[in-house]
Every structure is written in structure tokens, then in C-alpha cells.
Amino acid sequence: MQAKARNDLARMFAEELDRAGLAADAIATFAAPRRLALIARGLPAATEGQSEEIRGPRASAPPQALEGFLRKTGLTREQLVERDGVFFAVIDRPGQGTAAVLGPAVERIVRGFPWPKSIRWGEASSSMAVLRWVRPLHGIVALLGEEIVPVSIDGIRSGAATLGHRFHHPGPITLGGAHDYVEKLRACHVVVDYDERANIIREGPRALASSAGLELVEDEGLVAENAGLTEWPVPLLGRFDPDYLDVPPEVIQLTARVNQKYFVLRGADGGLAPAFICTANIDANDGGAAIVAGNERVLAARLSDARFFWEQDLKVPLQEQAKKLEQIVFHEKLGTVADKVERVAKLARWLVEEGVVQGADPDQAERAARLAKADLVTGMVGEFPELQGTIGGYLAAAQGELKAISDAVRDHYKPVGQGDEVPTEPVTVAVALADKLDSLIRFFAIDERPTGSKDPFALRRAMLGVIAITLQNALRLPLHRLLETYLDRFVVGAGTAFMDFAVDRLKVQQRDAGVRHDIVDAVFSENPEDDLVRLLTQVTALQSFVETADGTNLLAGYKRAANILKKEKWDLPRIMAAPGEPAIPQTGVEDPLALVEEPMIARALTEMAQGSSAPADAPEEEKALVTALASAEPRAREAVAAEDFRSAMQALASLRGPIDAFFDKVTVNHPEPQVRVRRLNLLARFRDAVHAVADFSKIEG
């Protein structure tokens, strides 16, 4: 809450100054467990005077109107200003002393402060109108220069005295002003600057660890938490019995971190050392020996409990533990966790046997999947739920499972968020992918999909995990075939919704990775397929291309062609009719070529319809574009089919010059209908050639 409180205090104070017409040169805020402070420098002594002009009645108005205006403004007739036959009252309001402005401002800030949690206290606490604060408010210091700014809130009056450290200096400290606030408190064992406290808590443990021949396990979360809990931080080194190191290191670290706010240390071998660093809030006379001893006793008790759970869990094979999963409901419509395990095991094997995940043994993948959730019923995970999967991995290894299996059990939840490690070991990949896909497919099948900000089953995270695993390992994951296999007996439309969701999450993932959203849309618009690796290879090639000069100019030519075709409503190529007759659109429903039996004639008509040829008297630029398309179209299509998207872009680049020259020298809307149809068909062919690679209409620019 302290970081937010500092920002809120600065914001609210700046708003109050702005309302009063004041401005400070600089504002600094401080927060500690017992105090919240703000220092504003460079405030003026008073607000500026203001002049207000009020329009009154016309000079020719009845006397009663003038008398009413004079009563309203408090002026006399002689003090009014007449301009263009209208009376005006000019009222000069003198500036107000800054102290008089600050008092009410401080009261409004304190009463309206947006603490996430707050309390009432004392005899008046039964009233809802009484002051609420994060903890009982004991004092207010309000000084302008060296003068006290009068403030009174629920019987608490402002002054110049504050309190120092609770133990080192519990008595009052009289402040001379903002200039000595930080240093006077430091002299009384209070470091008011959060960043300074955090640096002490960051550097002190490093020095202690180094002096002991150990290495600190860095933890910025602990730095922030201890900086918020102490006003005079003193890091201290403690130790625990090395026998506890047979407990998984994550358990020791979690026990020390979450329960006790301790840092843990590594030894020279890189493993956890039997030592910790706590942060005291006092500079003890004995150098902290008693504090360390007390913390050692508390940690020993907690580690003893953890070791008991660990030893008990080791006695029960994971395969036996897995049977208890039949007693845990996964979802009322999807059965128990045991049912999910059965599905995941089959899917993991399918992914390996179908060649989606290569290099894995299908028996190992299935075995790992059947053990992956077994640690959910162990005592260790009951005590430390954050370690599900991790504990299972340790138990599997300790009980003699193959390393590929124990690693898969340990890591099958990964990745659990952005920046988390993505599995790459084949067996782990198969189980992690199967676990996430099962959740996604099954919840979509029962119409339990994310809506708005609601995602109770973390399906967005699961899909991002599927995407990360697929891309990291270059998997050719056949989502359509997978859905056909697993959605045959579920609700209609689930497969389409699933694919739409997958594409949406992929777009989000790519935008977060810095890929332009319009490039993603351009590729996905023309590709209803499910091969994520292929799609993103195409996205990368397209983004690189459009950022070149050829890409920029081709995009401009495409936009010009597309606009002409849109204006002419030329969505499909048309067959050139006889002079004076309208062109015949190729609708695909009533195909005029369907009745042409002679292949050579049909081919010639098709070429004319699509702008595939130009007559001898056509402009050279038109012929050049036809020739360029004849070369570029097949090369681009073949390159796309071969997933050589760089070559596909190079094929499109060859159209840049011809399309520019065509627009420079050729009139598309020719007065002769047959010429106009031919050239519009040629532009349609150019547009379609580009669309064979990506939908350039989605690209901005």
C-alpha cells in the first residue's frame, strides 16, 4: 500500500494546488510503516489576485433591474463600468495566503484518502462519518516554512512534532521545517526514504553472504516487503541444521520467504546453504544475537514440519497417490481429476505417435501424464500449494522414475505466465501440451469460455502456453484434426469458437512481442489454417518486406488498385462482352465458361477475363504488367506452398516497377468498354496475386 499511497498523496496534493491556482517547483513523497509524508518546494506566499467581470442589465433597463444587480454584486452605481450600453461589474478579489489554502486542502486529502483498506477506531468508531485511515492516525505535521499550518481533523491538531523510532527514540521530535525533516528522523533511527531502505536491504544481505563465503539468492519481492516493514533495517545472518537440506530446496526457500520474510543463500556448489538472512527493525545492543537465535528457532520449527510431510509422502508411490484423484472433482460437467488425467495421458501419447512431438517415447509420455497430478493429494502440496508439479517431480525422481518422466511431472504446468521457462524436453513438451489442450478443448466443449475480464479457468493463460510451447519447439500442431478427434460429441460451434480464440490469443502474443497488429491481421485474414509456426514465419517475412522501399511502394500500388476496384465494385473478373454490351461477371454460380467444350477456346476466354494477355496495340506498360504477373504469380504461389515466404515476398517485389509504370502511363477508365474491362481485370489479377501471399488491405500505410 505504501507505494500507492505515495503516488496518491502527490496526485491529490497537486490537484489541490491546481484548484487554488498554486504550483510547486518540486514535490517529494515518503512512506514508511508509521508515516506518510510530502514535501512541496518553491510554493508562493499567496495565491494571485483575480479580477472578475460580471455582465449586468442594459443602461436603458428599468431602475428595478439595476437595483437588483447592485444588491447582487455589492457595488454602487458609480463603481459599475458602462460599455456599449451595458453595465458591467468589475470585482477584484485579492490573493489568499498559501497557509490559509493549505489547511483545508490537507483536511480534504486526509478525509478522502483512497486507502485500499481502512479502519475506524476509538469511541467515535461506531459512526460512519468518523475519519477512516489505514491504521489509527496519531499526529499531523503541517508546516509552511517554519510556521504551523492550522489543521484539525477529528480532534487531531497539526503541529511541528513527530515521533522517531518506536524503540530507539520513542519521544517527540520537533521539526524546524521541510529542510531538516529527513535528517532529523535519520538521527532518531528512521529512514523515511523507501529507496534508501530498499538499498540497505539489498546491499546488506549481499555483504553478509559474501563475508560468509556464500551467495545471496536475489529476491526483489522480499526487498520491497522488508522495506515496507522496517524503518531502520538491519540485515542479520542466521543458520539452520544442515540435515534439513534433504527437503526439496524450493520448500526451504518458500518456507523462509513466505512465512518469515527471509532471504536464502547458496553455497559454493550452487545448492542451498543452511543459512538465511532476516531483516530486523532495530539496532540491537548485542549485535542482533538474540534476534537471530529467535528466528533460528522459528525457522527450525517450520522446517521440521516440512520434513515430516516430505518423509510421509516419500512412503507412498505416486501411482498409489494418483488413485485418490478419483475423489476430487475437476468440473461437474467434466468429471474428476482422474478423468482428466486419463484424457491427458491418451492425448500425450497421440501427440507423440502422430509425430507432432518428435523424439519422445510414447510410453514415457503416457506414464508421465498419469503421474503428473498425483502430488495434488500429497501432504507437501497441501502445505505448499504453490509447489504442485515441483513436489511431484522430486517424488518421482526419489521413487525411481526415469529422468524424462520426473522432469515432465515437475514442469508440465509450464509456462505459467509471460517470461516463464518454456519446456523443450520432448516428454515434457508432450505432457505440458496435452494438459493445456485438454483443458481448453473440454471447457470450450461445454461452453465455458472466457468472457470480457472473466476467465475463471485461466483459459487465456493456457492458450498462451500452448502457443509458446508450439513456437518454441517449432511443432506442427494440427488443431483442426485434433478438434475433429476430440469434439465429435460436444456442442455445435465449439470447434469454431476454439479456433477463433486460438487465433485471437496468437495475435495478442505477437503484438506483445512487438509485431505490428496490421501485419498479423494481413496474414491471418487470408489463412484459415491452424499451423501456427507456418503463419508466424509468414508474418515475420511480411513485416520485413513492408518495411523495405519495395514493400512500401508495392503497398501504395496495391492500395491504388484496390481503391479503383472497390469504386467500380469489381470484386470478380469479368468476361469482355461484345461492343455496347455490359461485361459479364464470373459469379461462380452461372459460369459462362462451363458451356464451352473446346479447351483451347475456354483457356483463351479465361485469359481474357482475368487480364492474362494484352493485345498487340496495348501500351507497353500494360504488356509489362501482364508479363510481370505471369512470372510473379506462380513463383509467389509456389513459394508460399513451400513455406519459403522470403521468396514469395521477392516475387511480389518484382511487381513494384510494372505497377508504378502502369499507373503513370495507362488510363484504366478507358472510354472503350472492352479496354476498360481488360484493364480492370488486370488490376483484379494484380490484387489477387498479392492476396495469395497476404491481405494487403489490412496493412496500414
DRENBA-993992 format. One record per residue (C-alpha): x, y, z. Coordinates in Angstrom, 1 decimal. Each point is the difference from the previous one (the first is absolute). Layout:
<pts>
        x        y        z
        X        Y        Z
...
</pts>
This chain:
<pts>
        x        y        z
      0.0      0.0      0.0
      2.9      2.4      0.7
      1.1      0.5     -3.6
     -3.6      0.7     -1.1
     -0.5      2.3      3.0
      3.0      2.1     -1.1
     -1.3      0.4     -3.5
     -3.6      0.7      1.2
      1.4      2.7      2.5
      2.0      1.7     -2.7
     -3.0     -0.1     -2.4
     -2.5      1.3      2.4
      2.3      2.8      1.3
      0.7      1.1     -3.6
     -3.7      0.1     -0.7
     -0.6      2.1      3.0
      2.7      2.5     -1.0
     -1.4      0.2     -3.5
     -3.5      0.7      1.3
      1.4      2.9      2.1
      2.1      1.4     -2.8
      3.3     -1.0      1.6
      2.9     -2.0     -1.3
      3.1     -1.6      1.6
      3.4     -0.2     -1.5
      0.4     -3.6      1.3
     -2.0     -2.6      2.0
      1.6     -2.9      1.8
     -1.8     -2.7      2.0
      1.1     -2.5      2.6
     -1.6     -3.1      1.5
      1.0     -2.2      2.9
     -2.0     -2.4      2.3
     -0.9      2.9      2.4
     -0.1      3.1     -2.2
     -1.0      1.5     -3.4
      1.6      3.3     -0.9
      0.1      2.6     -2.8
      2.4      2.9     -0.5
     -0.9      2.6     -2.6
      2.7      2.5     -0.8
     -0.2      3.4     -1.6
     -3.5      0.9      1.0
     -1.0      3.7     -0.3
     -1.0      1.9      3.2
     -3.5      0.7     -1.4
     -2.3     -0.7     -2.9
     -0.2      2.6     -2.7
     -2.8      2.5      0.1
     -2.9     -0.4     -2.5
     -2.2      2.4     -1.8
     -3.5     -1.1     -0.9
     -2.3      1.9     -2.4
     -3.8     -0.6      0.3
     -2.4      1.2     -2.7
     -3.0      1.9      1.3
     -3.1      1.6     -1.5
     -0.1      2.4     -2.9
      0.3      3.7      0.9
     -3.5      0.5     -1.3
     -1.5     -2.7      2.3
     -2.5      0.8      2.6
      1.4      1.3      3.4
     -1.1     -3.2      1.7
      2.3     -2.1     -2.1
      3.0      2.2      0.8
     -0.8      0.0      3.7
     -0.1     -3.8      0.0
      3.3     -0.2     -1.7
      1.6      2.4      2.5
     -1.3     -2.1      2.9
      1.4     -3.2     -1.6
      3.5      1.5     -0.5
      0.2      2.2      3.1
      1.1      3.0     -2.1
     -1.3      3.5     -0.5
     -1.2      1.5     -3.3
      3.2      2.0     -0.2
      2.1     -3.1      0.2
     -1.6     -1.6     -3.1
      1.6      0.2     -3.4
     -2.2      0.9     -3.0
      1.0     -1.5     -3.3
     -2.1      0.0     -3.2
     -3.1      0.9      1.9
      0.5     -2.9      2.6
      1.0      0.2      3.6
      2.9     -2.2      1.2
      1.1     -0.6      3.6
      3.8     -0.5      0.3
      0.8     -1.7      3.3
      3.7     -0.3      1.1
      0.6     -2.9      2.3
      3.3      0.2      1.9
      2.3     -3.0      0.3
     -0.2     -2.3      2.9
      2.8     -1.1      2.3
      1.4     -3.4     -0.9
     -0.3     -1.2      3.6
     -3.8      0.8     -0.1
     -0.3     -2.1     -3.2
      2.1     -3.0      1.3
     -1.9     -0.6      3.2
     -3.3     -0.9     -1.6
      1.9     -1.8     -2.8
      1.8     -2.3      2.5
     -3.3     -0.8      1.7
     -1.7     -0.9     -3.3
      2.9     -2.2     -0.9
      0.1     -1.9      3.3
     -3.8     -0.5      0.1
     -0.2     -1.1     -3.6
      3.2     -2.1     -0.2
     -0.6     -3.2     -2.1
      1.5     -2.7      2.2
     -0.9     -3.4     -1.4
     -0.8     -1.1      3.6
     -0.7      2.3      2.9
     -1.4     -0.1      3.5
     -1.9      2.1      2.6
      1.2      0.2      3.5
     -0.7      1.4      3.5
     -3.2      1.0      1.6
     -1.4      1.6     -3.1
      0.6     -3.0     -2.2
     -3.7     -1.0      0.1
     -0.7      3.0     -2.2
      0.4     -0.5     -3.8
      0.9      3.7     -0.3
      3.1     -0.3      2.1
      3.5      0.1     -1.6
      1.2     -3.2     -1.6
      3.7     -0.7     -0.4
      2.2     -3.0     -0.7
      1.0     -0.1      3.7
     -1.0      2.3      2.9
      1.3      3.5     -0.9
      1.9      1.5      3.0
      1.5      3.2     -1.4
      0.2      2.6     -2.8
      3.0      2.2     -0.8
     -0.9      2.9     -2.2
      2.6      2.7     -0.5
      0.4      2.8     -2.6
      3.5      1.1      0.4
      0.5      0.0      3.8
     -3.6      0.9      0.8
     -2.7     -2.5      1.0
     -2.9     -0.3     -2.4
     -3.2     -0.4      2.1
     -1.8     -3.3     -0.7
     -2.4     -1.8      2.3
     -1.5     -3.4     -0.9
     -2.2     -1.9      2.5
      1.9      1.5      2.9
      3.5     -0.4     -1.4
      1.6      3.4     -0.4
      3.0      0.7     -2.2
      3.3      0.9      1.5
      3.8     -0.1     -0.5
      0.7     -3.1      2.0
      0.2     -3.6     -1.3
      1.3     -3.3      1.5
      3.3     -1.8     -0.7
      0.7     -3.8      0.1
     -2.4     -1.9      2.3
      2.9     -1.4      2.1
      3.1      2.1     -0.7
     -1.8      3.4      0.3
     -3.6     -0.3      1.1
     -0.2      3.6      1.1
     -1.1      3.1     -2.0
      2.2      1.7     -2.6
     -0.6      3.6     -0.7
      0.6      0.9     -3.7
      1.3      3.3     -1.1
     -1.5     -0.4     -3.5
      0.2     -2.0     -3.1
      3.8      0.6     -0.2
      0.8     -2.2      3.0
     -2.8     -2.6     -0.2
      2.0     -2.8     -1.5
      3.2      0.5      2.0
     -1.6      0.5      3.4
     -1.9     -3.2     -0.5
      3.1     -1.8     -1.1
      1.7      1.2      3.2
     -2.9     -1.6      1.9
      0.4     -3.4     -1.8
     -2.6      0.5     -2.7
      0.9     -0.2     -3.7
     -3.0      1.6     -1.6
      1.1     -0.5     -3.7
     -1.3     -3.4     -1.3
      2.7     -0.2     -2.6
      2.7      0.5      2.6
     -1.5     -2.7      2.2
     -0.3     -2.4     -3.0
      3.7      0.6     -0.8
      1.0     -0.9      3.5
     -2.0     -3.2     -0.2
      1.4     -0.8     -3.4
      3.7      0.7      0.7
      0.2     -1.0      3.7
     -0.9     -3.7     -0.7
      2.4     -0.1     -2.9
      2.8      1.1      2.2
     -0.9     -2.4      2.8
     -0.2     -2.9     -2.5
      3.4      0.9     -1.5
      1.7      0.2      3.4
     -1.3     -3.5      0.8
      1.2     -1.4     -3.3
     -3.6     -0.4     -1.3
     -2.1      1.5     -2.8
     -3.3      1.8      0.6
     -3.0     -1.3     -1.9
     -1.3      3.4     -1.3
     -3.7      0.7      0.6
     -1.3      3.5     -0.8
     -3.4     -1.0      1.4
      1.6     -0.5      3.4
      1.9      3.2     -0.3
     -3.2      1.9     -0.6
     -1.9     -1.8      2.8
      2.7      0.5      2.6
      0.5      3.7     -1.0
     -3.7      0.4      0.7
      0.2     -1.7      3.4
      3.0      1.8      1.5
      1.1      3.6      0.7
      3.5     -0.9      1.1
      0.9     -3.1     -1.9
      2.8     -2.2      1.3
      0.8     -3.2     -1.9
      1.2     -2.9      2.1
      1.4     -3.4     -0.9
     -1.4     -3.2      1.6
      0.5     -3.7     -0.6
     -2.0     -3.2      0.2
      0.8     -3.7      0.4
      1.5     -1.4     -3.3
     -2.1     -3.1      0.5
     -3.0      1.9     -1.3
      1.7      0.3     -3.4
     -1.4     -3.4     -1.0
     -3.3      1.8     -0.4
     -0.5      1.4     -3.5
      1.7      3.4     -0.2
     -3.2      1.7     -1.3
     -1.7     -1.0      3.2
      2.7      1.5      2.1
      0.0      3.2     -2.0
     -3.8      0.3      0.0
     -0.1     -0.6      3.8
      2.7      2.6      0.6
     -1.4      2.5     -2.5
     -3.8     -0.1      0.5
     -0.3     -0.8      3.7
      3.0      1.8      1.4
      1.1      2.6     -2.6
      3.5     -1.5     -0.1
      2.6      0.0     -2.8
      1.6     -3.4     -0.7
      3.6     -0.6     -1.1
      1.9     -2.3     -2.3
      3.2     -1.8      0.7
      3.1     -0.4     -2.2
     -1.6     -3.0     -1.7
     -3.0      2.1     -1.1
     -2.4     -1.8      2.4
     -1.8      1.5      2.9
      2.2      0.7      3.0
     -1.3     -0.6      3.6
     -0.2      3.8      0.6
     -2.5      2.9     -0.4
     -0.1      3.8      0.4
     -2.7      1.7      1.9
     -0.7      3.7      0.2
     -0.3      1.5      3.5
     -1.6      3.4      0.7
      2.4      0.8      2.9
      3.7      0.5      0.5
      0.3     -2.4      3.0
      2.5      0.4      2.7
      1.2     -3.6     -0.3
      0.6      0.4     -3.7
     -3.2     -1.9     -0.8
      1.0     -3.3      1.7
     -3.3     -0.4      1.8
     -2.0      0.9     -3.1
      1.9     -2.5     -2.1
     -0.5     -2.7      2.6
     -3.7      0.6      0.1
     -0.3     -0.1     -3.7
      2.0     -3.2     -0.2
     -2.4     -1.7      2.4
     -3.0      1.1     -2.0
      1.5     -1.2     -3.3
      1.1     -3.3      1.5
     -3.6     -0.7      1.1
     -1.4      0.7     -3.4
      2.7     -2.0     -1.8
     -0.7     -2.9      2.4
     -3.6      0.0     -1.1
      1.0      0.1     -3.6
      2.3     -2.9      0.4
     -2.7     -2.0      1.7
     -2.3      0.5     -3.0
      2.8     -0.9     -2.4
      0.9     -3.2      1.7
     -3.6     -1.1      0.2
     -0.6      0.7     -3.7
      3.1     -2.0     -1.0
     -1.5     -3.1      1.5
     -3.0      0.0     -2.4
      0.8     -0.7     -3.7
     -1.4      2.7     -2.3
     -1.9     -2.7     -1.9
     -1.9     -0.7      3.2
     -0.5      3.7      0.7
     -1.6      0.3     -3.5
     -2.8     -2.3      1.0
     -1.2      2.6      2.5
     -0.7      2.4     -2.9
     -3.2     -1.8     -0.6
     -1.3      1.8      3.1
      0.7      3.5     -1.3
     -2.5      1.6     -2.4
      1.7      1.8     -2.8
     -3.2      1.5     -1.3
     -3.6     -1.1      0.4
     -0.4     -0.5     -3.7
      3.5     -1.4     -0.7
      0.3     -2.5      2.8
      2.8     -0.5      2.5
      3.7      0.8     -0.1
      0.6     -3.7     -0.7
     -2.2      0.4     -3.1
      2.1      2.9     -1.2
      3.2     -2.0      0.6
     -1.4     -2.8     -2.1
     -0.7      2.4     -2.9
      3.4      1.8      0.3
      1.8     -3.4      0.0
     -1.7     -1.0     -3.2
      0.5      3.4     -1.6
      3.7      0.1      0.9
      0.5     -3.4     -1.6
     -1.9      1.1     -3.1
      2.2      3.1     -0.4
      3.1     -2.2      0.0
     -1.4     -2.8     -2.2
     -1.3      2.5     -2.5
      3.4      1.6     -0.3
     -1.1      3.4      1.4
      2.6     -0.4      2.8
      3.0     -1.7     -1.3
      2.8     -1.7      2.0
     -2.2     -1.2      2.8
     -0.9     -3.5      1.1
     -3.8     -0.4     -0.1
      0.1     -2.3      3.0
      2.0      2.5      2.0
     -2.4      2.8     -1.0
     -3.0     -2.0      1.1
      1.7     -1.0      3.3
      0.9      3.6      0.8
     -3.5      1.2     -0.7
     -1.5     -2.6      2.3
      2.3      1.1      2.8
     -0.1      3.7     -0.6
     -2.9      0.9      2.2
      0.7     -2.5      2.7
      1.7      2.5      2.3
     -3.2      1.9      0.4
     -1.0     -2.4      2.8
      3.4      0.0      1.8
      0.6      1.6      3.3
      2.7      2.2     -1.4
     -2.3      1.6     -2.7
     -2.7      0.3      2.6
      2.4      2.1      2.1
      1.7      1.8     -3.0
     -2.6      0.1     -2.9
      2.4      2.3     -1.9
      2.3     -3.0     -0.5
     -2.4     -2.4     -1.8
      1.9     -1.6     -2.8
      3.3      0.8      1.6
     -0.7     -2.3      2.9
     -1.2     -2.7     -2.4
      3.2      0.2     -1.9
      2.1     -0.4      3.1
     -2.1     -3.0      1.2
      0.1     -1.6     -3.5
      3.8      0.2      0.0
      0.3     -1.2      3.6
     -2.2     -3.0     -0.8
      2.1     -1.1     -3.0
     -1.9      1.4     -3.0
      2.1      0.8     -3.1
      1.4      3.5     -0.2
     -2.2      0.8     -3.1
     -3.1     -1.0      2.0
      0.9      1.8      3.2
      1.0      3.2     -1.9
     -3.3     -0.1     -1.9
     -2.0     -0.4      3.3
      1.9      3.0      1.4
     -0.3      2.3     -3.0
     -3.4     -0.9     -1.6
     -1.7      3.1      1.3
      2.6      2.3     -1.8
     -0.1      2.6     -1.3
     -2.3      1.5      2.7
      0.4      3.6     -1.2
      1.8      2.4     -2.2
      3.7     -0.4      0.4
     -0.2     -3.4      1.6
      2.2     -2.8     -1.3
     -1.5     -1.9     -3.0
      0.5     -3.8      0.0
      2.3     -1.4     -2.7
      0.6     -3.6      1.1
     -2.2     -2.3     -2.2
     -1.8     -1.9      2.7
     -0.7      3.2      2.0
     -1.2      1.8     -3.2
     -2.5     -2.8     -0.7
     -1.4      0.0      3.6
     -0.1      3.7      0.4
     -1.7      0.5     -3.4
     -2.5     -2.8      0.6
     -0.9      1.4      3.4
     -0.7      3.5     -1.3
     -1.8     -1.2     -3.2
     -2.3     -2.3      2.0
     -1.1      2.9      2.3
     -0.5      2.3     -3.0
     -1.9     -2.5     -2.1
     -2.2     -1.3      2.8
     -1.0      3.3      1.4
     -0.8      1.3     -3.5
     -2.0     -3.1     -0.6
     -2.3      0.7      3.0
     -0.2      3.6     -1.0
      2.1      1.3      3.0
      2.0      2.6     -1.9
      1.7      3.2      1.1
     -2.3      3.1     -0.2
      1.2      3.5      0.5
      2.3      0.2      3.0
     -1.3     -3.3      1.4
      2.1     -3.1     -0.5
     -0.6     -2.3      3.0
      1.8     -2.9     -1.5
      3.0      1.9     -1.2
     -0.6     -1.0     -3.6
      1.7      3.1     -1.5
      3.2     -0.9      1.9
     -0.4     -3.7     -1.1
     -0.3      1.1     -3.7
      3.1      2.3      0.3
      1.8     -3.0      1.5
     -1.0     -2.2     -3.0
      1.2      2.7     -2.4
      3.3      0.5      1.9
      0.7     -3.8      0.0
     -1.0     -0.3     -3.7
      2.2      2.8     -1.1
      3.0     -0.7      2.2
      0.1     -3.6     -1.2
     -1.1      0.7     -3.6
     -2.8     -2.5      0.3
     -2.4     -0.6     -2.9
     -3.0     -0.3      2.2
     -3.1     -1.0     -2.1
     -2.7      1.7      2.1
     -2.8     -0.7     -2.5
      0.7     -3.7      0.0
      0.3      0.1      3.8
     -3.4      1.6      0.3
     -1.6     -2.5     -2.4
      1.3     -2.8      2.2
     -1.0      1.5      3.4
     -3.1      2.0     -0.7
     -2.2     -2.4     -1.8
     -2.5     -0.4      2.8
      0.0      3.5      1.3
     -1.9      3.2     -0.7
     -0.3      1.4     -3.5
      2.2      2.9     -0.7
      2.6     -0.8      2.7
      2.7     -0.7     -2.6
     -0.5      3.3     -1.8
      0.0      1.9      3.3
      3.1     -1.8      1.0
      1.9      0.9     -3.2
     -1.2      3.6      0.2
      1.3      0.1      3.6
      3.3     -1.5     -1.0
      0.6      2.5     -2.8
     -1.0      2.9      2.3
      2.5     -1.1      2.7
      2.7     -0.5     -2.7
     -0.6      3.6     -1.1
      0.3      1.2      3.6
      3.2     -1.9      0.5
      1.5      1.4     -3.2
     -1.0      3.6      0.8
      1.6     -0.4      3.4
      3.1     -1.3     -1.8
      0.1      3.2     -2.1
     -1.5     -1.2     -3.2
     -2.3      2.6     -1.7
     -3.6     -0.9      0.5
     -0.9      0.9     -3.6
      2.6     -2.5     -1.3
     -1.5     -2.7      2.2
     -3.4      0.8     -1.3
      1.2      0.0     -3.7
      1.4     -3.5      0.3
     -2.8     -1.5      2.1
     -2.7      1.5     -2.2
      1.0     -2.2     -2.9
      1.0     -3.1      2.0
     -2.7     -2.0      1.7
      2.6     -2.7      0.7
      1.1     -1.2      3.4
      3.8     -0.3     -0.5
      1.2      2.7      2.4
      3.7     -0.4     -0.9
     -0.8      0.5     -3.7
     -2.2      3.0      0.7
      2.6      1.8      2.1
      2.8     -0.7     -2.4
     -2.2      1.7     -2.6
     -0.6      2.9      2.4
      3.7      0.5      0.6
      0.7      0.0     -3.8
     -2.8      2.4     -0.7
      1.0      2.5      2.7
      3.6      0.0     -1.3
     -1.3      0.5     -3.6
     -2.4      2.9      0.7
      2.8      1.9      1.8
      2.1      0.1     -3.2
     -0.3      2.5     -2.8
     -1.4     -2.7     -2.4
     -2.6     -1.0      2.6
     -1.0      3.6      0.7
     -0.4      0.8     -3.7
     -1.8     -3.3     -0.8
     -2.4      0.7      2.9
     -0.8      3.4     -1.5
     -0.6     -1.5     -3.4
     -2.2     -2.7      1.5
     -2.0      2.6      1.9
     -0.6      2.0     -3.2
     -1.0     -3.1     -1.9
     -2.3     -1.1      2.8
     -1.7      3.4      0.2
     -0.7      0.1     -3.7
     -1.5     -3.6      0.1
     -2.0      0.9      3.1
     -1.4      3.1     -1.6
     -0.9     -2.0     -3.1
     -1.4     -2.9      2.2
      2.4     -2.2     -2.0
      0.1     -2.9      2.5
      0.3     -2.7     -2.7
      1.6     -0.1     -3.4
     -2.5      0.5     -2.9
     -0.2     -1.3     -3.5
      0.2      2.6     -2.7
     -3.3      0.2     -1.9
     -0.7      1.2     -3.4
      0.3      3.7     -0.6
     -2.9      1.9      1.5
     -0.9     -2.8      2.4
      0.9     -0.1      3.7
      2.8     -2.3      1.2
     -1.1     -3.4      1.4
      1.2     -0.6      3.6
      1.4     -3.4      0.9
     -2.2     -0.8      2.9
      1.0     -3.6      0.4
     -3.7     -0.9      0.1
     -0.9      0.5     -3.7
      3.4     -0.4     -1.5
     -0.2      0.9     -3.8
      3.1     -2.1     -0.6
     -1.7     -3.1      1.3
     -1.7     -0.4     -3.4
      3.1      0.4     -2.0
      1.1     -3.5     -1.0
      3.1      0.8     -2.1
      3.0      0.2      2.5
      2.0      2.5     -2.0
     -2.9      2.4     -0.4
     -0.8     -0.3      3.7
      3.6      0.7      1.0
      0.2      3.0     -2.3
     -3.3      1.4      1.4
      1.3     -0.5      3.5
      3.2      1.8     -0.7
     -1.9      2.9     -1.4
     -2.4      0.1      2.9
      2.9      0.0      2.5
      2.1      2.5     -1.8
      2.6     -2.7     -0.8
      0.8      1.4     -3.4
      0.2      3.4     -1.7
     -0.6      0.7     -3.7
      2.8      1.1     -2.3
     -1.2      3.6      0.0
     -0.1      0.2      3.8
      2.4      2.5      1.7
      3.4     -1.4      0.8
     -0.6      0.6      3.8
     -3.1     -2.1     -0.2
      1.9     -2.8     -1.7
      2.8      0.3      2.5
     -2.4     -0.5      2.9
     -1.6     -3.0     -1.7
      3.4     -1.5     -0.5
      1.1      0.7      3.6
     -3.2     -1.6      1.4
      0.5     -3.0     -2.2
      3.4     -0.5      1.7
     -0.7      1.2      3.5
     -3.4     -1.8      0.6
      1.3     -3.6     -0.3
      3.2      0.8      1.8
     -1.8      1.5      2.9
     -2.5     -2.8      0.3
      2.7     -2.7     -0.3
      2.1      1.8      2.7
     -3.0      0.2      2.3
     -0.7     -3.6     -0.5
      3.6     -0.8      0.8
     -0.1      2.3      3.1
      2.8      2.1     -1.6
     -1.7      3.3      0.9
      3.1      2.0     -0.7
      0.0     -1.1     -3.6
     -3.7      0.7     -0.1
      0.7      3.6      1.0
      2.7      0.2     -2.6
     -2.4     -1.1     -2.6
     -2.5      2.8      1.0
      2.9      2.5      0.0
      0.4     -0.7     -3.7
     -3.4      1.6     -0.5
      0.9      3.3      1.5
      1.5      1.6     -3.1
     -2.6     -1.3     -2.5
     -3.0      1.1      2.1
      1.6      3.5      0.6
      0.6      0.4     -3.8
     -3.5     -1.3     -0.8
     -1.6      2.7      2.2
      2.3      2.7     -1.4
     -0.7     -0.7     -3.7
     -3.3     -2.0     -0.3
     -3.5      1.3      0.3
     -2.1     -2.7      1.8
     -3.4      1.6     -0.6
      0.4      0.0     -3.8
     -3.0      1.3     -2.1
     -0.1     -3.4     -1.9
     -1.9     -2.5      2.3
      2.1     -3.0     -1.1
      3.3      1.8      0.8
     -1.4      1.1      3.3
     -1.2     -3.5      0.9
      3.4     -1.4     -1.0
      1.9      2.4      2.2
     -2.2     -0.4      3.0
      0.4     -3.7     -0.3
      3.7      0.5     -0.1
     -0.1      2.0      3.2
     -2.2     -2.7      1.5
      2.6     -2.6     -1.0
      2.7      2.2      1.6
     -2.1      0.3      3.2
     -0.6     -3.8      0.1
      3.7     -0.7     -0.6
      0.8      2.1      3.1
     -2.7     -1.7      2.0
      1.5     -3.4     -0.7
      2.7      1.1      2.5
     -1.9      2.2      2.4
     -3.0      2.4      0.1
      1.8      3.3     -0.6
     -3.3      1.9      0.7
      0.6     -0.7      3.7
      3.4      1.7      0.0
      0.1      3.6      1.1
      1.8      2.5     -2.1
</pts>
